[in-house]
Amino acid sequence: MLLLCAARPVGQETGKPPAIDRDEIRRRLKDPAQVFPVFQELIAAGEYGTARDMLSRDTAKILPQEAFTLAFTTFEVPRRMIASLEQHAVDVANLRIRLCSKEFGVSREFRIVKFMTIYALDFTAEDIEFLKGRPMAWYRLQVKRADGWHYAYPPDWTYAPLARTCVCGK
């Protein structure tokens, strides 16, 4: 048994994916158009601490580490929402990005800030409250479509989107 464990390539002892490349992340964060895609990739990889580090100092003050991590580790819907968001516009002059998701009914501009040479997401308290309400509204729609059933969807169930089209028209 010991011989089999020793024969495995390095990094596969625990079955976890290889560690993230922080230098690559820093390089990508110099481009404002890459801020949200990097954030999405980190959430999808389960790197919640690193993803939270991409938030501005003001956002980090109003969104504690514990609340951020619990939101993504406890429920699948917030992860699904982040994965479904598409970046439809980047306004470098005004430091804004437009994120949209038909499934969750999101079409909103969010701020980004520049810290030294890299960009970070800068969510306001209103942005966070808006994003907190989207998964619950989505869940209520699924229950309504399922005639009041909770968590008892048939295997061929398709989730109902909150919006048919994006407000920005893309």
PyMOL commands that set and color helices and strands:
alter all, ss='L'
color gray80, all
select helices_A, chain A and resi 2-7+22-28+32-44+48-53+57-62+65-74+76-84+125-145
alter helices_A, ss='H'
color red, helices_A
select strands_A, chain A and resi 86-91+96-101+106-115+118-122
alter strands_A, ss='S'
color yellow, strands_A
deselect
rebuild
show_as cartoon
